[in-house]
Amino acid sequence: MMATRIMQDIKRQIAEGEARGEARGEARGEAVGMLEAIGQLVRSGVLAIDAARTQIKALQKAGRIPHALAKSALTKLG
């Protein structure tokens, strides 16, 4: 009985870890997609670089884009 409970706990912890990893991956993918869309708007001339910088900073401040991704995107904008 104790072994069964331990195995159930292990399986639960593994499932929780996988769920957290999937959520992080989805959030990172969404952030990368937003940054790619902003970059495309800048390249097509629809969005000015200053407006793109402002948008990226706002998304980062709101927690929608991790700091490292925001910093990288801002560096690419120049």
CYANA upper distance limits for C-alpha pairs under 8 A (distance plus 0.5 A):
  1 MET  CA      5 ARG  CA      6.86
  2 MET  CA      6 ILE  CA      6.72
  3 ALA  CA      7 MET  CA      6.66
  4 THR  CA      8 GLN  CA      6.66
  5 ARG  CA      9 ASP  CA      6.68
  6 ILE  CA     10 ILE  CA      6.69
  7 MET  CA     11 LYS  CA      6.63
  8 GLN  CA     12 ARG  CA      6.57
  9 ASP  CA     13 GLN  CA      6.61
 10 ILE  CA     14 ILE  CA      6.66
 11 LYS  CA     15 ALA  CA      6.66
 12 ARG  CA     16 GLU  CA      6.62
 13 GLN  CA     17 GLY  CA      6.60
 14 ILE  CA     18 GLU  CA      6.66
 15 ALA  CA     19 ALA  CA      6.66
 16 GLU  CA     20 ARG  CA      6.73
 17 GLY  CA     21 GLY  CA      6.67
 18 GLU  CA     22 GLU  CA      6.61
 19 ALA  CA     23 ALA  CA      6.65
 20 ARG  CA     24 ARG  CA      6.71
 21 GLY  CA     25 GLY  CA      6.65
 22 GLU  CA     26 GLU  CA      6.61
 23 ALA  CA     27 ALA  CA      6.62
 24 ARG  CA     28 ARG  CA      6.57
 25 GLY  CA     29 GLY  CA      6.55
 26 GLU  CA     30 GLU  CA      6.62
 27 ALA  CA     31 ALA  CA      6.69
 27 ALA  CA     64 ARG  CA      8.47
 28 ARG  CA     32 VAL  CA      6.62
 28 ARG  CA     65 ILE  CA      8.13
 28 ARG  CA     66 PRO  CA      8.40
 29 GLY  CA     33 GLY  CA      6.60
 30 GLU  CA     34 MET  CA      6.76
 31 ALA  CA     35 LEU  CA      6.79
 31 ALA  CA     64 ARG  CA      7.02
 31 ALA  CA     65 ILE  CA      5.68
 31 ALA  CA     66 PRO  CA      8.18
 31 ALA  CA     69 LEU  CA      8.46
 32 VAL  CA     36 GLU  CA      6.58
 32 VAL  CA     69 LEU  CA      8.14
 33 GLY  CA     37 ALA  CA      6.64
 34 MET  CA     38 ILE  CA      6.76
 35 LEU  CA     39 GLY  CA      6.62
 35 LEU  CA     56 ILE  CA      7.98
 35 LEU  CA     73 ALA  CA      7.46
 36 GLU  CA     40 GLN  CA      6.59
 37 ALA  CA     41 LEU  CA      6.74
 38 ILE  CA     42 VAL  CA      6.83
 38 ILE  CA     47 LEU  CA      8.22
 38 ILE  CA     52 ALA  CA      6.90
 39 GLY  CA     43 ARG  CA      6.67
 39 GLY  CA     52 ALA  CA      8.29
 40 GLN  CA     44 SER  CA      6.57
 41 LEU  CA     45 GLY  CA      6.71
 41 LEU  CA     46 VAL  CA      5.67
 41 LEU  CA     47 LEU  CA      5.76
 42 VAL  CA     46 VAL  CA      6.47
 42 VAL  CA     47 LEU  CA      5.23
 42 VAL  CA     48 ALA  CA      6.44
 42 VAL  CA     49 ILE  CA      6.80
 42 VAL  CA     52 ALA  CA      7.66
 47 LEU  CA     51 ALA  CA      6.96
 47 LEU  CA     52 ALA  CA      7.00
 48 ALA  CA     52 ALA  CA      6.71
 49 ILE  CA     53 ARG  CA      6.66
 49 ILE  CA     77 LEU  CA      7.30
 50 ASP  CA     54 THR  CA      6.76
 51 ALA  CA     55 GLN  CA      6.63
 52 ALA  CA     56 ILE  CA      6.62
 53 ARG  CA     57 LYS  CA      6.64
 53 ARG  CA     74 LEU  CA      6.84
 53 ARG  CA     77 LEU  CA      8.20
 54 THR  CA     58 ALA  CA      6.65
 55 GLN  CA     59 LEU  CA      6.67
 56 ILE  CA     60 GLN  CA      6.63
 56 ILE  CA     65 ILE  CA      8.41
 56 ILE  CA     70 ALA  CA      6.77
 56 ILE  CA     73 ALA  CA      8.32
 56 ILE  CA     74 LEU  CA      7.98
 57 LYS  CA     61 LYS  CA      6.54
 57 LYS  CA     70 ALA  CA      7.56
 58 ALA  CA     62 ALA  CA      6.61
 59 LEU  CA     63 GLY  CA      6.84
 59 LEU  CA     64 ARG  CA      5.74
 59 LEU  CA     65 ILE  CA      6.28
 60 GLN  CA     64 ARG  CA      6.19
 60 GLN  CA     65 ILE  CA      5.12
 60 GLN  CA     66 PRO  CA      6.62
 60 GLN  CA     67 HIS  CA      6.72
 60 GLN  CA     70 ALA  CA      6.77
 61 LYS  CA     65 ILE  CA      8.47
 65 ILE  CA     69 LEU  CA      7.06
 65 ILE  CA     70 ALA  CA      6.75
 66 PRO  CA     70 ALA  CA      6.77
 67 HIS  CA     71 LYS  CA      6.53
 68 ALA  CA     72 SER  CA      6.67
 69 LEU  CA     73 ALA  CA      6.64
 70 ALA  CA     74 LEU  CA      6.59
 71 LYS  CA     75 THR  CA      6.65
 72 SER  CA     76 LYS  CA      6.80
 73 ALA  CA     77 LEU  CA      6.87
 74 LEU  CA     78 GLY  CA      7.10
